């Protein structure tokens, strides 16, 4: 059986450690949140064709850290998607933020760019993102996901 002095000592160590952890957490800045911006392009019935597929407003500052395309209807094929960015207003000026070599599924069902080194990655609060189908064969619907790290809570 353990000595009561040993039990008291261990309990005091646990209490001090718990308090130290609470003190550290109380003053620590919250880390940036990882999130995704998701859009679905296509209707799932007709083969996608070039043109504007979707647009979305972003209400927080962020940095794009990944880009993903996923066909989920069971159809292999190809689809290229261009992403553009603009401030809102009566006359938006769209700037391409995706690389010049269009990100695309090529004869498959999935594409991922997890380092986005060729992207313009900063998104400001109030920016609009526009997703354009650059080319498509066979695929009728695709999920487009942008992994982002929020730069504010």
DAQUITA-V937255 format. One record per helix or strand of 3 or more residues. SS is the DSSP state (H for helix, E for strand). FROM is the first residue (numbers start at 1). LEN is the number of residues. Records with the same first field share a line. If there is no record, write none. Layout:
SS->FROM-LEN + FROM-LEN
//
This chain:
H->4-24
E->34-9 + 51-7 + 62-9 + 77-11 + 103-6 + 110-4 + 127-11 + 141-10
//
